[in-house]
């Protein structure tokens, strides 16, 4: 069985070099393994939690989809889709919401951070909390559990949500699944790359919030050069020895260079390489890798219908898996199609056991007989007849009349009354 790996990116902005190094590049490399079944999605439902700008959401979805494709993602090899194109995910989200405790959600870091900020600003704790923010971990769990991913590459800030997904899955399995047939696999968190968090221009985490990012494709080579020129360094002049660890420039260079190249770069800085020349070398190194991708990105952005076609094909593949699995889960929780209600098995057995049955047979004396049974109890047996036809005539008559005819050639068994026999024979009239 192949290992399932699921990766999602929130669609609220454009991607930068940090996203590429920490998530996109390693995820695409892993997807090429024959032992991996990869799922990639645009987390556009999650985006609505913190962004209510429709144009920004629309633009970001297209940019991020184009970025994945331009970076080498093969839509034929993986399942690539928009979260919002899979209606089974919101439905699963609700099933999981109904089996998840509020207390668990109270402990989510994102929720606690929002309430702390509100209190610090003199507001009510939940003043800035939407239900989308509060229930964010459950929607993330639905994303993961819908496809029973074995591994999910996440940053350190998302590990708690992955652990919550495991808890949500465990609770649902306990409530609705058989002990040896769980519905959900418990996912494992994995890191994206050796450089999980790439430093930005000022040495802090590369983030749009800090305005310290290096753009990936937007703005072309010019924007790349301009961003790199703003990387903070010391004031040492060309020819003066420099400390390679004093700036984020070397860490960013490491992310695009082979180990021996990175070491040689550091040695040149110690020998006096100027910061201006070092920044140019970094820009050249990055552009050598992403320059060809940029051309593909620009082509895709000029033809959004091509992106749409790819995403719709990916959604069809995803729903082919999601729809039957959700149907199974719906049935498990009791949301089932109506059907005739069968009698309980015990009642059916009792009814079958209570039906009178005629049995005809031939004895060793060569004569033909019949008897009437009710369950395991024998009510009477007949006299012998010269032919089976003669015995059958009496059986037919009793079934037709629904009672024991006067003068019938039968002998009641000990303890059996005529009323019991007549009650049994009346059942043939009811049938």
Secondary structure, 3 states (H helix, E strand, C coil): CCEEEEEEEECCCCCEHHHHHHHHHHHHHHHCCCCEEEEEEEEHHHHHHHCCCHHHHHHHHHHHHHHHHHCCCCCCCCEEEEHHHCHHHHHHHHHHHCCCCHHHHHCCHHHHHHHHHHHHCCCCCCCCCCHHHHCHHHHHHHHHHHCCCCEEECCHHHHHHHHHHHHHHHHHHHHHCECCECCCCCCEEECCCCCCCCECCCCCECCHHHCCCCECCCCHHHHHHHHHHCCCCCCCCCCCCCCHHHCHHHHHHHCCCCHHHHHHHHHHHHCCCCHHHHHHHHHHHHHHHHHHHHHHHHHHHHCHHHHHHHHHHHHHHHHHHHHHHHHHHHHHHCCCCCCCCCCCHHHHHHHHHCCEEEEEEECCCCCEEEEEEECCEEEEEECCECCHHHHHHHHHHHHHHCCCCCCCCEEECCCCCHHHHHHHHHHHHHC
